Amino acid sequence: MDKVLIIEDDSSIREGLKFYLEQEHYEVLNAKDGASSLHILENNLDTSIILLDINLPDMNGFDLFSKLKEIVNIPIIFLTASDLEVSIVRGLDMGADDYITKPFKARELVSRIKTVLRRVNNNSNIINIQNITIDLNQAKVFKNNKDLMLTALEYKILLSFALNPNIVFTREKILADVWDVDEEYVSDNALTVYIKRIREKIEDDPTNPKIIITVRGIGYKLGDMNVKK
């Protein structure tokens, strides 16, 4: 079941959308302002899509958009009371997936939601791990939409974890996966250095890693988090 986070200060709109979306078999979370939405999202990283009102009582919707994207890279549809082109263009330029102008019909909004989710789910060449995005087409890794500039070997190591989120990798398994006959052999000691470098690039706190964690006496694994392809 897809989970929708509605960020809207108008309680009648918020509750009306919640009722309608639940009839369409969505799980719905409601937030009346920016602060509460950030708290809700941090505890619901498996949220599928966000409906974001631009005009909120405690912060600008565009500023909140950036904060939400720092937590997890999921699709966002702007809800706006204005059809001014400048607002629409600004939202889309920031990376919004769609917008809909109030007043709107709930049926139209559901159609927009389904279209965005279908597009996202069909994009099998993208892997999202919290705020980390792995683009398989470009062989690049982004954090909050910023290119992390991983080396080819760092990319291979991270990709091994991302493609096998439930597997504990021994050091020998990692070395076997990333070694290529045309490349220089990677030693066991060098692997430790590579893991350290990857953590410094992808982790919010490299000293307390959450994405690549150490399994004592065995090796490494992906942390217990949602991986979306």
C-alpha positions as a printed Julia matrix, in Angstrom:
229×3 Matrix{Float64}:
   0.0     0.0     0.0
   1.42    3.39   -1.03
   1.8     5.92    1.77
   0.91    9.58    1.14
   1.98   12.49    3.35
  -0.35   15.51    3.05
   1.14   18.82    4.23
  -1.75   21.29    4.28
  -2.76   23.89    6.89
  -6.45   23.92    5.88
  -8.0    21.2     8.03
 -11.05   20.77    5.79
  -8.88   20.14    2.71
  -6.52   17.95    4.7
  -9.23   15.74    6.18
 -11.21   15.63    2.94
  -8.17   14.42    0.99
  -7.37   11.9     3.71
 -10.86   10.41    3.53
 -10.87   10.25   -0.28
  -7.35    8.78   -0.59
  -8.11    6.13    2.01
 -11.11    5.09   -0.1
  -8.61    4.67   -2.95
  -6.56    2.34   -0.7
  -3.73    4.72    0.18
  -2.27    4.99    3.66
  -2.45    8.68    4.59
  -0.4    10.8     6.98
  -1.46   14.38    7.75
   0.62   17.41    8.75
  -0.68   20.91    9.33
   2.65   22.72    9.02
   6.3    22.33    8.07
   7.63   21.43   11.5
   5.19   18.58   12.05
   5.73   17.27    8.51
   9.49   16.96    9.04
   8.93   15.01   12.25
   6.39   12.71   10.59
   8.63   12.03    7.58
  11.65   11.21    9.74
   9.58    8.43   11.31
   8.02    7.3     8.02
  10.89    6.99    5.55
   8.81    4.52    3.51
   6.45    7.33    2.46
   5.71    6.97   -1.26
   4.74   10.53   -2.19
   4.19   13.96   -0.6
   1.45   16.5    -1.33
   2.89   19.86   -0.3
   0.94   23.1     0.06
   3.12   26.08   -0.86
   1.5    28.44    1.69
   2.07   27.14    5.22
   1.82   29.0     8.54
   5.38   28.39    9.75
   7.55   28.25    6.61
   7.59   28.75    2.88
   6.65   25.64    0.91
   9.69   25.99   -1.33
  12.01   26.05    1.67
  10.23   23.06    3.16
  10.61   21.21   -0.16
  14.41   21.44    0.2
  14.29   20.23    3.81
  12.08   17.27    2.92
  14.45   16.25    0.11
  17.32   16.23    2.61
  15.54   13.48    4.54
  14.54   11.22    1.66
  14.36   11.57   -2.11
  10.72   10.81   -2.9
   8.29   12.45   -5.34
   6.54   15.65   -4.3
   3.45   17.29   -5.82
   2.9    20.96   -5.01
  -0.58   22.12   -4.01
  -0.93   25.82   -4.82
  -3.71   28.38   -4.54
  -1.99   30.41   -7.23
  -1.7    29.6   -10.9
   1.03   32.22  -11.36
   3.55   30.91  -13.84
   6.49   32.1   -11.71
   5.41   29.88   -8.78
   4.8    26.88  -11.0
   8.13   27.25  -12.82
  10.01   27.73   -9.55
   8.54   24.53   -8.11
   9.3    22.47  -11.19
  12.81   23.91  -11.46
  13.46   22.82   -7.88
  12.62   19.25   -8.85
   8.93   18.93   -7.99
   7.27   16.07   -9.83
   4.01   17.89  -10.51
   1.73   20.66   -9.25
  -2.03   21.12   -9.02
  -3.87   24.4    -8.55
  -6.65   24.85   -5.98
  -9.53   24.32   -6.2
  -9.12   20.87   -7.68
 -11.17   17.71   -7.85
  -9.98   14.83   -5.69
 -10.32   12.51   -8.67
  -7.89   14.65  -10.67
  -5.38   14.66   -7.81
  -5.52   10.85   -7.52
  -4.86   10.62  -11.24
  -1.8    12.86  -10.84
  -0.57   10.77   -7.9
  -0.91    7.54   -9.88
   0.93    9.04  -12.85
   3.87   10.21  -10.73
   4.14    6.93   -8.83
   3.94    4.94  -12.05
   6.77    6.99  -13.53
   8.91    6.62  -10.42
   8.27    2.9   -10.0
   9.05    2.19  -13.64
  12.44    3.85  -13.3
  14.32    0.65  -12.42
  17.69    2.27  -13.12
  17.5     4.34   -9.94
  18.12    3.01   -6.41
  17.25    5.21   -3.42
  18.67    4.61    0.06
  17.42    7.32    2.39
  18.89   10.53    0.91
  21.33    8.61   -1.32
  20.45    8.05   -4.98
  22.37    5.61   -7.17
  21.89    6.27  -10.88
  22.78    3.06  -12.71
  22.65    4.71  -16.13
  25.24    7.33  -15.22
  27.13    5.13  -12.72
  26.94    8.03  -10.28
  25.88    8.45   -6.67
  24.08   11.52   -5.35
  23.37   12.73   -1.83
  20.55   15.26   -1.59
  20.94   15.61   -5.37
  24.65   16.48   -5.1
  27.13   14.31   -7.01
  29.37   12.55   -4.48
  32.11   11.91   -7.09
  32.78    8.3    -6.06
  35.69    6.55   -7.74
  34.92    3.55   -9.96
  35.93    1.13   -7.21
  33.97    2.98   -4.51
  30.93    2.87   -6.78
  31.3    -0.88   -7.34
  31.52   -1.57   -3.62
  28.47    0.56   -2.75
  26.48   -0.95   -5.62
  27.18   -4.47   -4.34
  25.5    -3.54   -1.05
  22.61   -1.7    -2.71
  21.76   -4.6    -5.02
  21.85   -7.08   -2.12
  20.3    -5.23    0.84
  19.67   -8.36    2.95
  23.07   -9.99    2.54
  25.98   -9.83    4.98
  29.15   -9.52    2.89
  32.37  -11.09    4.06
  35.47   -9.13    3.2
  36.44  -11.94    0.82
  33.07  -11.68   -0.97
  33.45   -7.92   -1.46
  36.96   -8.33   -2.82
  35.79  -11.03   -5.22
  32.91   -8.86   -6.45
  34.95   -5.73   -7.17
  38.16   -7.27   -8.48
  38.58   -7.28  -12.24
  41.4    -8.98  -14.14
  42.06   -5.71  -15.96
  42.39   -3.74  -12.76
  44.9    -3.57   -9.97
  44.27   -6.12   -7.22
  42.6    -4.73   -4.09
  44.16   -5.97   -0.87
  42.3    -6.64    2.36
  43.91   -3.62    4.02
  42.98   -1.43    1.07
  39.35   -2.52    1.4
  39.24   -1.02    4.9
  40.4     2.28    3.45
  37.82    2.16    0.66
  34.97    1.45    3.08
  36.14    4.4     5.21
  36.2     6.71    2.17
  32.74    5.62    1.05
  31.33    6.25    4.51
  32.89    9.71    4.59
  30.98   10.53    1.41
  27.59    8.92    2.0
  27.07    8.88    5.77
  25.71   11.85    7.72
  28.02   10.77   10.55
  30.86    8.52    9.29
  31.83    7.66   12.88
  28.34    6.24   13.44
  27.45    4.71   10.05
  23.83    3.86    9.24
  24.12    2.86    5.58
  27.14    0.55    5.52
  27.45   -1.06    8.92
  30.06   -3.43   10.31
  29.05   -6.96   11.24
  31.69   -7.94   13.77
  33.71  -10.98   12.89
  32.1   -11.3     9.46
  32.22   -8.18    7.32
  29.66   -5.55    6.31
  26.0    -5.15    5.35
  23.54   -2.48    4.38
  21.82   -0.95    7.39
  18.22   -1.76    8.26
  16.58    0.84    6.03
  14.31    1.04    3.04
  15.91    0.52   -0.36
  13.7     1.58   -3.24
  14.35    0.64   -6.86
